[in-house]
Each structure stands twice: as C-alpha cells, then as structure tokens.
Amino acid sequence: MVFSSVTFLCYFLPAFLIAYFATRGTRARNLVLLAFSLVFYGWGGIGNLAILAVSMVGNYFLALLIGSRPPGRRLPALWLAVACNLAGLIFFKYIGFLAENLNLLLPAELAVPVLHVGLPLGISFFTFHAISYLVDVYRGRAQANGRFEEIAVYITMFPQLVAGPIVRYSTIAARIRDRRTTFGRISAGLRIFVIGLAWKVLIADEVASVAGMVFDQTDAPNFVTAWLGLLAYSLQIYFDFGGYSNMAIGLALAMGLNFPRNFRLPYGALSITDFWRRWHMSLSSWFRDYVYIPLGGNRHGHLHTAVNLWTVFLLCGIWHGAAWTFLIWGAHHGLFLVLERTRFGKALARSPLVLRHAYVFLVFLSGWVWFRALTVPHALDVFAGLVGLNGFGPIDTSLQTALQPVTIVMMVLGWPLAMWGVPNLPAGPLPRMVRQAVFALCDSVVILALFALSVITVGAANYSPFLYFRF
C-alpha cells in the first residue's frame, strides 16, 4: 500500500484517523497505531510482516540486554545486537550481489550458488531505526524500554516505516509515551501531507514517464534525449522522495509526533557539503553520528578525514542498493566532499554564486546518472549522450509522445520550486490581521484544490510506487 493510492486515501487513512482520534489515552492510541501499521505493512505480503515481527521482538530483547549491563560492559552486547540487524540486511539485500562478484574471482568449479531473495519492503529503513535505538541505549541517551508496544510502535509506525525519514528513538521516545494532539497540529500536519501528495502525484509522477523512456527504453540516447531524461529524473526523485517525506512528517504531526525534516531545498545548495546538509537529512545525520564520528570524524588529520568520508559515502551508496552503480554514486559524492576540504573548497567559497550553483548542479546531475542507470555500461552510454558522443539528432517519437504539455509545464515549474521554493508574497498595504486572514483563506483554498486535483489524478491512473520503496 502506498500513500498515493485510492486504497490509502479513501479507505485506510480515513479509517485510521477515525479510530485514532476516537481513542482516548496515549497507550490506547499506540495500540491503534500499531494495529494499523501492521495492516499497512502486511498489505505487501505476510512474509514481510513475519520479518518485521522478528525485528521488533529481537530488538526489544537485545536493547534490554544492553541496558541491563553496566555502562563499561555494554560493548559486546551492542556488537551482538548490531551484528544481528546487519546480518538480516545483508542476507536479504546483498547475498546475491556478493555471490555474483565472488564468483568472478573464483574458478568455475569453486563457484558459490547465487541466491536472490525477495527484498522485504523498507528493510533498510527499519534496520537503521533499530540500530539507532540500540546505540542510543548503549550510549545512555535512552533507556531500554520495557513496554513492548512502544518499541513496536517506534519500529513500525506506518508513516515512516518503508521510506523514512529515519527517526532517532532518543528524539521521539517521550512523544511515544505521552503526547497530545491539538487542532493546530492536526491542521498543520494535514496541510504538509497534502503538499507532499501534490509533489508526488502532480510533479514526480508526471515527469516520470520522460525519465523512464530515456533510462529504460532508449539505447545510446543523443544529446537532447539524454539531457531531457536526466533533468526529468532529477525532478522525479526529488519530488517523489521529498513528497513522501512531507506526507510522513505531516501524518506524524497530526498524531502529535515530531519527525525530523528531511529536505531543505538541496538543489539550491552552494557546495556538495551544503547539498548533503539539505538532501535526505535524516540519513546524512545518521551516518554522521553512527559511522563518521565513531571512525574519528575530522579529528585526526586530512588523510584520516578523507578516508572516513569515503568510507561513509561508499556505505551510503551500497545502502541504497546492491549494485556497482550505487557504489560509484557514493564514491562520486565522497570525492567532491573530500575535494571541498582542500584548497579547491576555499576557491569555491570565493567564487561567484552562479559558478557555485553551476558546480553543484553538474555534480549532483552526473551523480544521478549513476544512481538511475541499470548497469555501469548503461551509465556510460548516458554520459556519452550528455556530451554529444551519440549525436545531436532530434528526440525520438516515443519520447515526443511522453512530452505532453502538462509534463513540460511541470518540468519548467519544478526546477525553480526545487531550487528556491515558493517565493514569499509582498506584505502590501493591508493591516497585519487582514493580511493574515487573507493568507489563511487563500492557503486553505490552495490546499483543498491541490488535494482534490491529486485525488482525481490518483483515481484516474494507476498509482506509481515511491522510488525509495526499493531501498
């Protein structure tokens, strides 16, 4: 089940909201949230639900084991707990990839069997949630919780279960146990949800056909075709994942929970370091706090810092998928983060804004080629098209069909929105209270119109799964 589907919008969400707000008391509401979250996740298959149940029960007892030890003797228990979580992630996500690459090094008679296991929905996200809980207990930032339903709610909350944002247990533990909802929170949360839904349905899904046509159905794209496909995909992934994050944050706020912000206009960044402070912020901070800083961060000289950065971004790349293209994508971003800690970074900081924007633009666009390409040779074909090595001829007929007027409009409007957001309206001569009333009225009308248009669009077409569901 996905947020941008008729099943969710017309049946699941109304039923959940009615049941949730009709229930009194945080503990009872947690049980309602847990029940609906299990239904939401189980919609994709009972097998997925069984794996999630093992994660819930296992991490509940592992955290109690860590918490029962004195602070100086917790490390072996932590290693055991983290190893159990990573073993599950490696088995389901990477076992086939590892076997295929190992067989390239082994003689044929020693080849190991290649096992491709179905990837459980959202396993990368709920594994990282669990690890953050275990590490926070180890560090003393959170107490091991003896209430199983609270740990189950933390791991399974349906808004963030399958695609984030990654929520630290220590930042949300108090709200899980005791929270209150107000009309203002509900109103603000649903507004954020509608904005995210519109991002996904009206922008990301509209430009997805162009990206898919170029990356999935075009061999050796020419200059114009390659650039159209890349620009479309860059918008698709931002508004698709940003839209999901907004929907998750909005639903959580309506329930009285605070999820961290996940995007802050990353395409408007002035460096790649700045880009990663704005893009998938919960993942960036997770790797910073649980990998980069424990490795030593930037405390042991430039070479050690460079190794740590590369390590983090290679892990970030492989976290997204078991393929060499994702590893290269991580190395690509790690390279520029390391460069920005040299004289190049100082020269960049003194450069005109237009050059800094152009630099960031080219770096993240070229990174998206690796991220989206199916294979390394496929990525090289796209790069050849981007620089004109595949010719400069007109776009083919199938791509012209995908470029409907609405699609072109969304591509034109999407880039300024992704880079600078919605501009602030001038104050005008009206008194402050009148301006606030007019703004509130206009905002309500716009939100209702976006919701109606999104629901109509969802009802008129097959829903498109979120891109990050496969990670």
C-alpha positions as CSV (number, residue, x, y, z in Angstrom):
1,M,0.0,0.0,0.0
2,V,1.3,3.4,-0.9
3,F,0.1,6.9,0.2
4,S,-0.7,7.9,-3.3
5,S,-3.3,5.2,-3.9
6,V,-7.1,5.1,-3.8
7,T,-6.9,2.4,-1.2
8,F,-4.9,4.5,1.2
9,L,-6.5,7.9,0.6
10,C,-10.1,6.8,0.5
11,Y,-10.2,3.8,2.9
12,F,-7.1,3.2,5.1
13,L,-6.4,6.8,6.1
14,P,-10.0,7.9,7.0
15,A,-10.4,4.6,9.0
16,F,-7.2,5.2,10.8
17,L,-7.9,8.8,11.6
18,I,-11.4,8.0,12.9
19,A,-10.1,5.1,15.1
20,Y,-7.1,7.1,16.3
21,F,-8.9,10.2,17.4
22,A,-11.9,8.3,18.8
23,T,-9.5,6.6,21.2
24,R,-8.5,8.2,24.5
25,G,-5.1,7.9,26.1
26,T,-1.6,7.6,24.6
27,R,-1.2,3.9,25.3
28,A,-4.6,3.1,23.6
29,R,-3.7,5.2,20.7
30,N,-0.3,3.5,20.4
31,L,-2.2,0.2,20.1
32,V,-4.4,1.6,17.3
33,L,-1.3,3.0,15.5
34,L,0.4,-0.4,15.9
35,A,-2.5,-2.3,14.6
36,F,-3.0,-0.1,11.5
37,S,0.8,-0.1,10.9
38,L,0.9,-3.9,10.8
39,V,-2.1,-3.9,8.4
40,F,-0.3,-1.2,6.2
41,Y,2.9,-3.2,6.1
42,G,1.2,-6.6,5.8
43,W,-0.6,-5.4,2.7
44,G,2.6,-6.2,0.8
45,G,2.7,-9.8,2.0
46,I,2.6,-11.9,5.1
47,G,6.2,-12.8,4.6
48,N,7.2,-9.2,5.0
49,L,5.2,-9.0,8.2
50,A,7.0,-12.0,9.7
51,I,10.4,-10.4,9.1
52,L,9.2,-7.2,10.7
53,A,7.9,-9.1,13.7
54,V,11.3,-10.8,14.2
55,S,13.0,-7.4,14.1
56,M,10.5,-5.9,16.6
57,V,10.8,-8.8,19.1
58,G,14.6,-9.3,18.6
59,N,15.5,-5.7,19.1
60,Y,13.2,-5.4,22.1
61,F,15.1,-8.1,23.9
62,L,18.5,-7.0,22.6
63,A,18.0,-3.5,23.9
64,L,17.0,-4.9,27.3
65,L,20.2,-7.0,27.3
66,I,22.3,-3.9,26.5
67,G,20.5,-1.8,29.2
68,S,21.0,-4.5,31.8
69,R,24.8,-4.3,31.6
70,P,26.9,-1.7,33.4
71,P,27.9,1.2,31.1
72,G,31.5,-0.1,30.9
73,R,30.5,-3.6,29.9
74,R,27.8,-3.0,27.2
75,L,30.0,-3.1,24.1
76,P,29.9,-6.9,23.5
77,A,26.1,-6.9,23.8
78,L,25.9,-3.9,21.4
79,W,28.2,-5.7,18.8
80,L,25.9,-8.7,19.0
81,A,22.8,-6.6,18.5
82,V,24.2,-4.6,15.6
83,A,25.5,-7.8,14.0
84,C,22.1,-9.5,14.2
85,N,20.5,-6.5,12.4
86,L,23.1,-6.2,9.8
87,A,23.1,-10.0,9.2
88,G,19.4,-9.8,8.2
89,L,20.0,-6.7,6.0
90,I,23.0,-8.4,4.3
91,F,21.1,-11.7,3.7
92,F,18.1,-10.1,2.1
93,K,19.7,-7.3,0.3
94,Y,23.2,-8.2,-0.6
95,I,23.7,-12.0,-0.6
96,G,23.1,-12.3,-4.3
97,F,25.3,-9.4,-5.2
98,L,28.1,-10.7,-3.0
99,A,27.9,-14.2,-4.5
100,E,27.9,-12.9,-8.1
101,N,31.0,-10.8,-7.5
102,L,32.8,-13.6,-5.5
103,N,32.2,-16.0,-8.5
104,L,34.1,-13.5,-10.7
105,L,37.2,-14.2,-8.6
106,L,36.8,-17.9,-8.1
107,P,37.4,-20.7,-10.6
108,A,34.2,-22.2,-12.1
109,E,34.5,-25.4,-10.1
110,L,34.5,-23.4,-6.8
111,A,31.7,-21.1,-7.7
112,V,29.2,-20.5,-4.9
113,P,25.4,-20.6,-5.5
114,V,23.8,-17.3,-6.3
115,L,20.8,-16.8,-4.1
116,H,18.4,-13.9,-4.9
117,V,16.0,-13.4,-2.0
118,G,12.9,-11.1,-2.2
119,L,13.7,-7.8,-0.6
120,P,11.4,-7.1,2.3
121,L,9.7,-3.7,2.0
122,G,11.6,-0.9,3.8
123,I,14.2,-3.2,5.4
124,S,17.0,-0.6,5.1
125,F,14.9,1.9,7.0
126,F,13.6,-0.2,9.8
127,T,17.0,-1.7,10.3
128,F,18.6,1.7,10.7
129,H,15.8,2.7,13.1
130,A,16.6,-0.4,15.2
131,I,20.3,0.2,15.2
132,S,19.8,3.9,16.3
133,Y,17.7,2.6,19.2
134,L,20.3,0.1,20.3
135,V,23.2,2.5,20.1
136,D,21.3,5.2,22.0
137,V,20.7,2.7,24.8
138,Y,24.4,1.8,24.7
139,R,25.4,5.4,25.0
140,G,22.9,6.2,27.7
141,R,20.9,8.6,25.6
142,A,17.8,6.5,26.0
143,Q,16.6,3.8,28.5
144,A,15.8,0.3,27.3
145,N,12.1,0.4,27.1
146,G,10.2,-2.4,28.9
147,R,6.9,-1.7,27.2
148,F,7.0,-3.8,24.1
149,E,4.2,-2.0,22.3
150,E,6.2,1.3,22.5
151,I,9.2,-0.3,20.8
152,A,6.9,-1.9,18.3
153,V,5.2,1.4,17.5
154,Y,8.6,3.1,17.1
155,I,9.8,0.5,14.6
156,T,6.5,0.0,12.7
157,M,4.9,3.5,12.6
158,F,3.4,3.4,9.1
159,P,4.2,7.0,8.0
160,Q,8.0,6.3,8.1
161,L,8.1,2.5,8.0
162,V,9.0,1.9,4.4
163,A,10.9,5.1,3.3
164,G,11.8,7.2,6.2
165,P,12.7,9.8,7.4
166,I,15.0,8.0,9.8
167,V,13.7,8.9,13.2
168,R,16.0,8.5,16.3
169,Y,14.5,6.8,19.2
170,S,16.0,9.3,21.7
171,T,14.3,12.2,19.9
172,I,10.9,10.6,19.9
173,A,10.7,8.4,23.0
174,A,8.9,11.0,25.2
175,R,6.3,11.6,22.5
176,I,5.6,7.9,22.1
177,R,4.8,7.6,25.8
178,D,3.0,10.8,26.3
179,R,1.7,13.1,23.6
180,R,-1.3,15.3,22.9
181,T,-2.9,16.5,19.7
182,T,-4.4,19.9,19.1
183,F,-6.5,21.3,16.2
184,G,-3.5,23.4,15.2
185,R,-1.2,20.3,14.9
186,I,-3.8,18.3,13.0
187,S,-4.4,21.2,10.6
188,A,-0.7,21.9,10.0
189,G,0.0,18.2,9.7
190,L,-2.7,17.5,7.1
191,R,-1.5,20.6,5.2
192,I,2.0,19.2,5.0
193,F,0.6,15.9,3.9
194,V,-1.4,17.4,1.1
195,I,1.7,19.3,-0.2
196,G,3.7,16.1,-0.2
197,L,0.9,14.3,-2.0
198,A,0.8,17.0,-4.7
199,W,4.6,16.9,-5.1
200,K,4.4,13.1,-5.7
201,V,1.3,12.9,-7.8
202,L,1.3,16.2,-9.8
203,I,5.1,16.6,-10.4
204,A,7.1,13.4,-9.8
205,D,4.6,11.1,-11.4
206,E,4.1,13.5,-14.3
207,V,7.8,13.7,-15.3
208,A,8.4,10.0,-14.5
209,S,7.4,8.9,-18.0
210,V,10.1,11.0,-19.6
211,A,12.8,9.7,-17.2
212,G,11.6,6.1,-17.7
213,M,11.5,6.4,-21.5
214,V,15.1,7.6,-21.6
215,F,16.7,5.4,-19.0
216,D,14.7,2.2,-19.6
217,Q,13.8,2.2,-23.2
218,T,16.4,4.2,-25.1
219,D,19.8,2.8,-26.2
220,A,22.6,5.3,-26.7
221,P,20.5,8.5,-26.2
222,N,21.5,11.5,-28.2
223,F,22.4,14.9,-26.6
224,V,18.9,16.3,-26.3
225,T,17.3,13.0,-25.3
226,A,19.9,12.3,-22.6
227,W,19.6,15.8,-21.0
228,L,15.8,15.6,-21.1
229,G,15.8,12.3,-19.3
230,L,18.4,13.4,-16.7
231,L,16.6,16.6,-15.9
232,A,13.3,14.7,-15.7
233,Y,14.7,12.1,-13.3
234,S,16.4,14.7,-11.1
235,L,12.9,16.3,-10.6
236,Q,11.2,12.9,-10.2
237,I,13.5,11.7,-7.4
238,Y,13.4,15.0,-5.5
239,F,9.6,15.4,-5.6
240,D,8.9,11.7,-5.2
241,F,11.1,11.2,-2.1
242,G,10.5,14.8,-0.8
243,G,6.8,14.3,-1.3
244,Y,6.9,11.0,0.7
245,S,8.9,12.6,3.5
246,N,6.4,15.5,3.7
247,M,3.5,13.1,3.8
248,A,5.2,11.1,6.6
249,I,6.1,14.2,8.6
250,G,2.6,15.6,8.2
251,L,0.8,12.5,9.3
252,A,3.1,12.2,12.3
253,L,2.5,15.9,13.3
254,A,-1.3,15.3,13.1
255,M,-0.8,12.4,15.5
256,G,1.2,14.5,17.9
257,L,4.6,13.2,16.9
258,N,7.6,15.2,15.6
259,F,9.6,13.7,12.7
260,P,12.8,15.4,11.6
261,R,12.8,17.5,8.4
262,N,14.3,15.5,5.5
263,F,14.8,18.1,2.8
264,R,15.7,21.8,2.7
265,L,15.9,22.9,-0.9
266,P,19.0,20.8,-1.7
267,Y,19.1,21.8,-5.4
268,G,19.8,25.3,-4.3
269,A,23.0,24.3,-2.4
270,L,26.3,26.2,-2.9
271,S,28.6,23.2,-2.4
272,I,28.3,19.4,-2.2
273,T,28.9,19.6,1.6
274,D,25.9,22.0,1.7
275,F,23.9,19.7,-0.5
276,W,24.3,16.8,2.0
277,R,23.1,19.1,4.8
278,R,19.9,19.6,2.8
279,W,19.3,16.2,1.0
280,H,17.9,13.2,2.9
281,M,19.0,15.0,6.1
282,S,18.0,12.2,8.4
283,L,20.2,9.7,6.6
284,S,23.1,12.1,6.4
285,S,22.9,12.8,10.2
286,W,22.5,9.0,10.9
287,F,25.8,8.2,9.0
288,R,27.5,11.2,10.6
289,D,26.6,10.2,14.2
290,Y,26.8,6.4,14.0
291,V,29.6,5.9,11.4
292,Y,31.7,9.1,10.7
293,I,32.2,10.4,14.2
294,P,32.9,6.9,15.7
295,L,35.5,6.4,12.9
296,G,37.2,9.6,14.2
297,G,35.5,12.2,12.1
298,N,37.8,15.0,11.2
299,R,39.9,14.8,14.4
300,H,43.0,13.0,13.1
301,G,44.2,15.0,10.1
302,H,43.3,15.4,6.5
303,L,44.1,11.9,5.3
304,H,42.1,10.2,8.0
305,T,39.2,12.6,7.4
306,A,39.3,11.8,3.7
307,V,39.3,8.0,4.4
308,N,36.3,8.5,6.8
309,L,34.3,10.5,4.3
310,W,34.9,7.9,1.5
311,T,34.0,5.1,3.9
312,V,30.8,6.8,4.8
313,F,29.7,7.5,1.3
314,L,30.6,4.1,0.0
315,L,28.4,2.7,2.7
316,C,25.7,5.3,1.8
317,G,25.9,4.2,-1.8
318,I,25.6,0.5,-1.1
319,W,22.9,1.2,1.4
320,H,20.7,2.4,-1.5
321,G,21.2,-0.8,-3.5
322,A,23.3,-3.9,-4.2
323,A,24.9,-2.7,-7.4
324,W,28.2,-1.2,-8.6
325,T,26.3,1.8,-9.9
326,F,25.3,2.7,-6.3
327,L,28.9,2.2,-5.0
328,I,30.2,4.5,-7.8
329,W,27.5,7.1,-6.9
330,G,28.7,7.0,-3.3
331,A,32.3,7.3,-4.4
332,H,31.3,10.2,-6.7
333,H,29.9,12.3,-3.9
334,G,32.7,11.3,-1.5
335,L,35.3,12.5,-4.0
336,F,33.8,16.0,-4.1
337,L,33.3,16.2,-0.4
338,V,37.0,15.4,0.0
339,L,37.9,18.0,-2.6
340,E,35.9,20.6,-0.8
341,R,38.2,20.2,2.2
342,T,41.2,21.2,0.2
343,R,42.2,24.5,-1.5
344,F,39.5,23.7,-4.1
345,G,36.9,24.3,-1.4
346,K,38.4,27.6,-0.4
347,A,38.5,28.7,-4.0
348,L,34.9,27.6,-4.5
349,A,33.7,29.7,-1.5
350,R,35.2,32.8,-3.1
351,S,33.6,32.1,-6.5
352,P,30.6,34.0,-7.8
353,L,27.3,32.4,-6.8
354,V,26.4,31.5,-10.4
355,L,29.6,29.4,-10.6
356,R,28.9,27.7,-7.3
357,H,25.4,26.8,-8.3
358,A,26.6,25.5,-11.7
359,Y,29.2,23.3,-10.0
360,V,26.7,21.8,-7.6
361,F,24.2,21.4,-10.4
362,L,26.7,19.4,-12.6
363,V,27.9,17.3,-9.7
364,F,24.5,16.1,-8.5
365,L,23.2,15.7,-12.0
366,S,26.1,13.5,-13.0
367,G,25.6,11.6,-9.8
368,W,22.0,10.8,-10.6
369,V,23.2,9.1,-13.8
370,W,25.0,6.5,-11.7
371,F,22.0,6.3,-9.3
372,R,19.4,5.7,-12.1
373,A,21.4,3.7,-14.6
374,L,20.7,-0.1,-14.6
375,T,24.4,-1.0,-15.2
376,V,27.8,0.6,-15.5
377,P,27.8,0.3,-19.3
378,H,24.3,1.8,-19.4
379,A,25.5,4.8,-17.3
380,L,28.5,5.3,-19.7
381,D,26.0,5.3,-22.7
382,V,24.0,8.1,-20.9
383,F,27.2,10.1,-20.2
384,A,28.2,9.7,-23.9
385,G,24.8,11.2,-24.9
386,L,25.2,14.1,-22.4
387,V,28.4,15.2,-24.1
388,G,27.2,14.7,-27.6
389,L,29.1,11.5,-28.5
390,N,25.8,9.8,-29.6
391,G,24.9,12.6,-31.9
392,F,22.7,15.7,-31.7
393,G,19.7,14.5,-33.6
394,P,16.0,15.1,-32.7
395,I,14.3,13.2,-29.9
396,D,12.6,10.0,-31.0
397,T,8.8,9.7,-31.5
398,S,8.2,7.7,-28.3
399,L,9.8,10.5,-26.2
400,Q,7.8,13.2,-28.0
401,T,4.7,11.3,-27.0
402,A,5.8,11.3,-23.4
403,L,6.4,15.1,-23.5
404,Q,2.8,16.2,-23.1
405,P,2.1,19.9,-22.4
406,V,1.4,19.2,-18.7
407,T,4.7,17.3,-18.5
408,I,6.6,20.3,-20.0
409,V,4.8,22.7,-17.6
410,M,5.8,20.6,-14.6
411,M,9.4,20.4,-15.7
412,V,9.5,24.2,-16.2
413,L,7.9,24.9,-12.8
414,G,9.6,22.1,-11.0
415,W,13.1,23.4,-11.2
416,P,12.6,26.8,-9.6
417,L,10.4,25.2,-6.9
418,A,13.1,22.6,-6.2
419,M,15.9,25.2,-6.0
420,W,14.2,28.1,-4.3
421,G,10.8,27.0,-3.0
422,V,7.7,29.1,-3.0
423,P,8.5,32.8,-3.0
424,N,7.2,35.0,-0.2
425,L,4.4,37.3,-1.2
426,P,4.9,41.1,-0.6
427,A,3.3,42.4,2.6
428,G,1.2,45.0,0.8
429,P,-0.7,48.0,2.4
430,L,-3.3,45.9,4.3
431,P,-3.2,45.7,8.1
432,R,-1.5,42.7,9.6
433,M,-4.6,40.9,10.8
434,V,-6.3,41.4,7.5
435,R,-3.2,40.1,5.7
436,Q,-3.1,37.0,7.9
437,A,-6.8,36.3,7.4
438,V,-6.5,36.7,3.6
439,F,-3.4,34.5,3.6
440,A,-5.1,31.8,5.7
441,L,-8.1,31.8,3.3
442,C,-6.0,31.6,0.2
443,D,-3.8,28.9,1.7
444,S,-6.9,26.8,2.6
445,V,-8.3,27.2,-0.9
446,V,-5.0,26.2,-2.5
447,I,-4.6,23.2,-0.2
448,L,-8.1,22.0,-0.9
449,A,-7.6,22.4,-4.6
450,L,-4.3,20.5,-4.5
451,F,-5.9,17.7,-2.6
452,A,-8.9,17.5,-4.9
453,L,-6.6,17.5,-8.0
454,S,-4.3,14.9,-6.5
455,V,-7.1,12.6,-5.6
456,I,-8.6,12.9,-9.1
457,T,-5.2,12.2,-10.6
458,V,-4.7,9.2,-8.4
459,G,-8.2,7.9,-9.3
460,A,-7.7,8.4,-13.0
461,A,-4.4,6.5,-13.3
462,N,-2.5,3.5,-11.9
463,Y,-0.5,4.6,-8.8
464,S,3.2,4.8,-9.1
465,P,5.3,3.3,-6.3
466,F,7.7,5.6,-4.4
467,L,11.2,5.3,-5.7
468,Y,12.7,4.7,-2.3
469,F,10.4,1.7,-1.6
470,R,13.1,-0.4,-3.4
471,F,15.8,0.6,-1.0
